Amino acid sequence: MEAFSLLLLCFSLLNLIQFCAPRDTINTLQSISDGETLVSADETFALRFFSPGTSKNRYVGIWFNKDPTKAIVWVANRKTPLTDSSGVLKVNTTEILVLLDSNNSLIWSSNTTGSARSPVAKLLNSGNFVVQDDSNSDTEDFVWQSFAYPGDTILPGQKLGRNLATGLNRRATSWKSSDDPSPLNYWEIAEVIIAWKNELIRHFWFFFFNSLHATL
């Protein structure tokens, strides 16, 4: 009897540890609500809802998990903020990644043309937020990835420029302000961050004048 009780206690503790441990992946049966967090396996990066500066709008973003300044390196819904904390980030088989509000209205999606039979979204140790088909044995075959849609920060391993295979033009664009991560049209700016032991140690800034927008 004592042995059975001890076994039951160990099983309960194991389940509690698994429940409390940070997760880096969600599938079609799971979601991320405001207040919840995805953390990469090595705990370098975190993904969660946030409000920039003095703004009350809510966004889904990625930052260095252990950086006290919580420097944002990527924002999902840059142009379409939530106005409250009702947002839910989900993964499905059609739009792949969707951000919904309390009315189940679509706020943002990954706008993916492909599909996946069993999609899972995962925050990698590189800071890349990817969607993979769990039925695909190729771990580098991404249905969608945040690295293809840079904001104002370029992480090691991330690329800029046109993808000749897909035609996608990967451009870095600055925030309008510290309170508004929506893209600034007149100037494009990229901040290349070198990370070492979960810290920001070097910043390189590149400026690109957007002549098309400047003539409007």
The 8 nearest C-alpha neighbors of each residue, nearest first, counted from 0:
[[1, 3, 2, 4, 5, 6, 7, 8],
 [0, 2, 4, 3, 5, 6, 7, 8],
 [1, 3, 5, 0, 4, 6, 7, 8],
 [2, 4, 6, 0, 1, 5, 7, 8],
 [5, 3, 7, 1, 6, 2, 8, 0],
 [4, 6, 8, 2, 7, 3, 1, 9],
 [5, 7, 3, 9, 8, 4, 2, 10],
 [8, 6, 4, 10, 5, 9, 3, 11],
 [7, 9, 5, 11, 6, 10, 4, 12],
 [10, 8, 12, 6, 11, 7, 13, 5],
 [9, 11, 7, 13, 8, 12, 6, 14],
 [12, 10, 8, 14, 13, 9, 7, 15],
 [13, 11, 15, 9, 14, 10, 16, 8],
 [12, 14, 10, 16, 15, 11, 9, 17],
 [13, 15, 17, 11, 12, 16, 18, 10],
 [16, 14, 12, 18, 13, 17, 19, 11],
 [17, 15, 13, 19, 18, 14, 20, 12],
 [16, 18, 14, 20, 15, 19, 13, 21],
 [19, 17, 15, 16, 20, 14, 21, 13],
 [18, 20, 16, 17, 15, 21, 14, 22],
 [19, 21, 17, 18, 16, 22, 15, 38],
 [22, 20, 38, 19, 37, 23, 36, 18],
 [21, 23, 37, 24, 38, 20, 39, 40],
 [22, 24, 37, 38, 39, 122, 121, 40],
 [25, 23, 121, 120, 22, 122, 119, 26],
 [26, 24, 120, 29, 119, 30, 121, 27],
 [25, 27, 119, 29, 28, 90, 118, 120],
 [26, 28, 90, 91, 29, 118, 89, 119],
 [29, 27, 26, 30, 25, 90, 89, 91],
 [30, 28, 26, 25, 27, 89, 31, 90],
 [29, 31, 89, 88, 25, 32, 87, 28],
 [32, 30, 88, 87, 35, 89, 33, 36],
 [33, 31, 87, 35, 34, 86, 30, 88],
 [32, 34, 48, 35, 84, 86, 85, 87],
 [33, 35, 32, 48, 36, 47, 31, 84],
 [36, 34, 32, 33, 31, 47, 37, 48],
 [37, 35, 47, 46, 38, 45, 34, 31],
 [36, 38, 23, 46, 22, 45, 47, 21],
 [37, 39, 45, 23, 42, 44, 22, 21],
 [40, 38, 42, 23, 122, 124, 123, 44],
 [39, 41, 42, 23, 124, 38, 123, 22],
 [40, 42, 39, 43, 124, 44, 38, 123],
 [43, 41, 39, 40, 38, 44, 64, 45],
 [44, 42, 64, 197, 41, 63, 39, 124],
 [45, 43, 63, 64, 39, 62, 42, 126],
 [44, 46, 38, 64, 61, 37, 62, 63],
 [47, 45, 61, 37, 60, 36, 38, 62],
 [48, 46, 36, 59, 60, 35, 49, 37],
 [47, 49, 59, 58, 33, 60, 57, 34],
 [48, 50, 58, 57, 59, 51, 47, 60],
 [49, 51, 57, 56, 55, 54, 58, 52],
 [52, 50, 178, 54, 53, 49, 177, 179],
 [51, 53, 178, 54, 177, 50, 179, 55],
 [52, 54, 178, 51, 55, 50, 177, 56],
 [55, 53, 178, 56, 52, 51, 50, 179],
 [54, 56, 50, 57, 53, 82, 83, 51],
 [57, 55, 82, 54, 81, 50, 80, 83],
 [56, 58, 81, 50, 49, 80, 82, 48],
 [57, 59, 48, 49, 80, 76, 60, 50],
 [60, 58, 48, 75, 47, 74, 49, 76],
 [59, 61, 74, 73, 46, 47, 75, 58],
 [60, 62, 46, 73, 45, 72, 71, 74],
 [63, 61, 71, 72, 70, 45, 44, 69],
 [64, 62, 44, 66, 65, 43, 69, 45],
 [63, 65, 44, 45, 43, 66, 62, 42],
 [66, 64, 63, 67, 197, 43, 198, 69],
 [65, 67, 69, 63, 68, 64, 198, 197],
 [68, 66, 69, 65, 70, 64, 63, 198],
 [67, 69, 70, 66, 65, 63, 71, 62],
 [70, 68, 66, 67, 62, 63, 71, 64],
 [69, 71, 68, 62, 72, 63, 66, 67],
 [70, 72, 62, 61, 73, 69, 60, 63],
 [71, 73, 62, 152, 61, 70, 74, 150],
 [74, 72, 61, 60, 150, 71, 75, 149],
 [75, 73, 60, 77, 59, 76, 61, 150],
 [74, 76, 59, 77, 60, 73, 58, 107],
 [77, 75, 79, 78, 107, 80, 74, 58],
 [76, 78, 181, 180, 74, 75, 79, 80],
 [77, 79, 181, 76, 80, 182, 180, 75],
 [80, 78, 76, 77, 106, 81, 107, 181],
 [81, 79, 58, 57, 56, 76, 78, 82],
 [80, 82, 57, 56, 83, 58, 79, 86],
 [81, 83, 56, 57, 80, 55, 84, 85],
 [82, 84, 81, 85, 57, 56, 86, 55],
 [83, 85, 86, 33, 57, 82, 81, 48],
 [86, 84, 101, 100, 83, 33, 87, 32],
 [85, 87, 100, 99, 84, 33, 32, 101],
 [86, 88, 32, 99, 31, 98, 89, 100],
 [89, 87, 98, 31, 30, 97, 32, 99],
 [90, 88, 30, 97, 96, 87, 98, 91],
 [89, 91, 96, 95, 27, 26, 97, 120],
 [92, 90, 95, 27, 93, 94, 96, 89],
 [91, 93, 115, 95, 114, 116, 118, 94],
 [94, 92, 95, 114, 91, 115, 113, 111],
 [93, 95, 96, 111, 110, 91, 92, 108],
 [94, 96, 91, 90, 93, 92, 111, 109],
 [97, 95, 90, 109, 108, 94, 89, 91],
 [98, 96, 108, 89, 88, 107, 90, 99],
 [97, 99, 88, 107, 106, 87, 105, 108],
 [98, 100, 105, 103, 87, 104, 106, 86],
 [99, 101, 86, 103, 102, 104, 85, 87],
 [100, 102, 85, 103, 86, 99, 104, 87],
 [103, 101, 104, 100, 99, 105, 85, 86],
 [104, 102, 100, 99, 101, 105, 87, 98],
 [105, 103, 102, 99, 100, 106, 101, 98],
 [104, 106, 99, 107, 98, 103, 100, 97],
 [107, 105, 98, 99, 79, 104, 100, 108],
 [108, 106, 98, 105, 76, 97, 79, 109],
 [109, 107, 97, 110, 96, 98, 94, 106],
 [108, 110, 96, 111, 95, 94, 97, 107],
 [111, 109, 108, 94, 112, 95, 96, 107],
 [110, 112, 109, 113, 94, 95, 143, 114],
 [113, 111, 110, 114, 94, 93, 142, 95],
 [114, 112, 111, 142, 115, 93, 94, 95],
 [113, 115, 93, 92, 112, 116, 95, 142],
 [114, 116, 132, 118, 92, 117, 113, 142],
 [115, 117, 118, 92, 132, 114, 134, 133],
 [116, 118, 132, 133, 115, 134, 119, 92],
 [119, 117, 132, 115, 131, 133, 116, 92],
 [118, 120, 26, 131, 130, 25, 133, 132],
 [121, 119, 130, 25, 24, 129, 26, 131],
 [120, 122, 24, 129, 23, 128, 123, 130],
 [123, 121, 128, 39, 23, 127, 126, 129],
 [122, 124, 125, 127, 39, 126, 121, 128],
 [123, 125, 39, 126, 41, 40, 43, 122],
 [126, 124, 123, 127, 155, 156, 154, 44],
 [127, 125, 124, 123, 44, 128, 122, 61],
 [126, 128, 123, 125, 146, 145, 122, 129],
 [129, 127, 122, 145, 144, 121, 123, 126],
 [130, 128, 144, 121, 120, 143, 127, 145],
 [129, 131, 120, 143, 142, 119, 141, 144],
 [132, 130, 141, 142, 119, 118, 133, 129],
 [131, 133, 118, 117, 134, 135, 115, 119],
 [132, 134, 117, 135, 118, 131, 119, 136],
 [133, 135, 132, 117, 136, 116, 118, 131],
 [136, 134, 132, 133, 137, 138, 131, 140],
 [135, 137, 138, 134, 133, 132, 140, 139],
 [138, 136, 135, 139, 140, 141, 132, 131],
 [137, 139, 140, 136, 135, 131, 141, 133],
 [140, 138, 137, 141, 131, 136, 142, 135],
 [139, 141, 137, 138, 142, 131, 135, 132],
 [142, 140, 131, 143, 130, 139, 129, 144],
 [141, 143, 131, 130, 113, 140, 132, 144],
 [144, 142, 130, 141, 129, 111, 145, 131],
 [145, 143, 129, 146, 128, 147, 130, 141],
 [144, 146, 128, 147, 148, 127, 129, 149],
 [147, 145, 148, 144, 127, 157, 149, 158],
 [146, 148, 145, 144, 169, 149, 158, 157],
 [149, 147, 145, 146, 169, 150, 170, 144],
 [150, 148, 171, 146, 147, 170, 151, 169],
 [149, 151, 171, 172, 152, 73, 148, 173],
 [150, 152, 173, 189, 172, 171, 190, 188],
 [153, 151, 190, 72, 189, 150, 191, 154],
 [152, 154, 191, 190, 157, 192, 189, 149],
 [153, 155, 157, 192, 191, 156, 152, 193],
 [156, 154, 157, 193, 153, 192, 125, 191],
 [155, 157, 154, 158, 125, 153, 146, 127],
 [158, 156, 154, 155, 146, 153, 159, 147],
 [159, 157, 156, 160, 169, 146, 147, 153],
 [160, 158, 169, 170, 161, 157, 171, 168],
 [161, 159, 169, 168, 170, 162, 158, 167],
 [160, 162, 168, 167, 169, 163, 166, 159],
 [161, 163, 166, 167, 164, 165, 168, 160],
 [164, 162, 166, 165, 161, 167, 168, 160],
 [163, 165, 162, 166, 167, 161, 168, 160],
 [166, 164, 167, 162, 163, 161, 168, 147],
 [167, 165, 162, 163, 164, 161, 168, 169],
 [168, 166, 162, 165, 161, 169, 163, 147],
 [169, 167, 161, 160, 170, 162, 166, 159],
 [168, 170, 159, 160, 161, 147, 148, 167],
 [171, 169, 159, 168, 149, 172, 160, 148],
 [170, 172, 150, 151, 149, 189, 188, 187],
 [173, 171, 187, 151, 188, 150, 182, 183],
 [172, 174, 151, 188, 183, 182, 187, 175],
 [173, 175, 180, 182, 176, 181, 183, 179],
 [176, 174, 183, 179, 181, 182, 180, 173],
 [177, 175, 179, 178, 174, 180, 181, 173],
 [176, 178, 179, 52, 51, 174, 180, 175],
 [179, 177, 52, 51, 176, 54, 53, 180],
 [178, 180, 176, 175, 181, 177, 174, 51],
 [181, 179, 174, 77, 175, 182, 176, 178],
 [180, 182, 77, 78, 174, 179, 175, 183],
 [183, 181, 174, 172, 173, 175, 184, 180],
 [182, 184, 175, 173, 174, 185, 186, 172],
 [185, 183, 186, 182, 212, 187, 209, 172],
 [186, 184, 209, 212, 213, 183, 208, 187],
 [187, 185, 208, 209, 184, 207, 183, 188],
 [186, 188, 172, 207, 173, 206, 171, 208],
 [187, 189, 206, 173, 172, 205, 171, 151],
 [190, 188, 151, 171, 205, 152, 204, 191],
 [189, 191, 152, 204, 203, 153, 151, 192],
 [192, 190, 153, 203, 202, 152, 154, 189],
 [193, 191, 202, 154, 201, 190, 194, 153],
 [192, 194, 201, 200, 199, 191, 155, 195],
 [195, 193, 199, 198, 197, 192, 200, 196],
 [196, 194, 197, 198, 193, 199, 200, 201],
 [195, 197, 198, 194, 43, 199, 200, 65],
 [196, 198, 195, 43, 194, 65, 63, 66],
 [199, 197, 195, 194, 196, 200, 66, 65],
 [198, 200, 194, 201, 193, 192, 195, 197],
 [199, 201, 198, 193, 194, 195, 202, 192],
 [202, 200, 193, 192, 199, 203, 194, 191],
 [203, 201, 192, 191, 190, 204, 193, 200],
 [202, 204, 191, 190, 205, 201, 192, 189],
 [205, 203, 190, 189, 202, 191, 206, 188],
 [204, 206, 189, 188, 190, 203, 207, 191],
 [207, 205, 188, 187, 208, 204, 189, 186],
 [208, 206, 187, 186, 209, 188, 205, 189],
 [209, 207, 186, 210, 187, 206, 185, 213],
 [208, 210, 211, 185, 186, 212, 213, 207],
 [209, 211, 213, 212, 208, 214, 185, 186],
 [212, 210, 213, 209, 214, 215, 185, 208],
 [211, 213, 215, 214, 210, 185, 209, 184],
 [212, 214, 210, 211, 215, 185, 209, 208],
 [215, 213, 212, 211, 210, 209, 185, 208],
 [214, 212, 213, 211, 210, 185, 184, 209]]
